[in-house]
């Protein structure tokens, strides 16, 4: 919260996650249809894809937490000034991929 302003992500994070997931799922379903996957196989493919994504996310979070724990043990000084670096890094990579895909669509 900044100066009395509540962002949508702060007020309703579930809505933002739902909309992002819906957009991502619709895009993937469209890609499956374009590949020529039979209509009857699309629900199973989406389910298995989503399970794979969730498992990958859990493994990534576990690895990140393990890295943070190891860093805290090895480095004794205060690292709070670096707390925004991962968020900006992830945002920069996401923006790069978005622009890269947009450029591919436009060409």
N, C-alpha and C positions, 0 to 999 in steps of 0.2 A: 504494500500500500504506500502510495506516494501522494502526500498532500490531499488526503481524503479521496483519492481516485482508486477505485477497485477495478482492476482489469478483468476481462471475461475469464481468463485462465485462473484468476484467483477466486472469483465468485463461483464459477461452475466448471471446474477442470474436467469433470466427467463428460460434459457436452463437447468440449474441445477434443477430447480423446475419441469420443464417438464419431464426430464429424470427420476427423482425420482418418480413423479406421474405415469408415464407410467409403470415403473417397479412394483410399488405397485399395480396398477390397473390390470396388467397382472397376477400377483400372486393371487390376489383376484378372478379374473375371472377363473383362473385355479382351485382354491379351490371350487368355486361354481359348476364347471363342475364335479369335483370329488365327490361332495356331492350328485349329481344326480339330480340337478335342471334342468328342461326341457330347451332346447335351447331357446325357445321363451320367457321364463321368465328371462333370464340372463340380458338383457338390463335394464329392470325395476328394478331388484334387484341391479344392479350396480348404477343406477341413485339414488335410494333411499339410498343406502349405502353412496354414495358420499355426498348427501344432509345432511345425518346424521353426517358424518365426519365434514363437513363445519360448521354445527350448533354447534357441540361439540367444534370445534376450536374457534369459535367466543365466546362461553360461557367461555372457558378457558382463552382467552385473556382478556375478560371483567373482570373476577375474578382476574387475575394477575394484571391488571391495578388498580382495586379497592384495592387490597392488597398493591400495591406500594403507592397509594395515602394515605391510612391509615397509612402506615409506616412512610411516610414523615411527616404527621401531628403529630404522636406520638413521633418520634425521631427527635430531633433538630440538631443533629450533622451530619457531612459530612460522607456519606456512599459510596463515589465513589470508595474506595479501595475494596469494595465487589462487584463491578459491573460484574466481571468475574465468580463469584460463580455460578449463575444460568446456564450459558452456559456450564461450566464444569460438573455441576450436570446432566443436560439434556444429555450431551455427554456420561457421564459414564453410565447412565441408558440405553441409546440407545445401547451402546457397550455391556453391560451385556445382553440385550435382543437378540442382534445379535448373540453373542456367545452361548447363551442358545438355540436359534433356530438351529444354525449350529451343535451343539452337538446332538440335537434331530434328525437331518437329518442323521448324520453320524452313529447313533446307530441303 
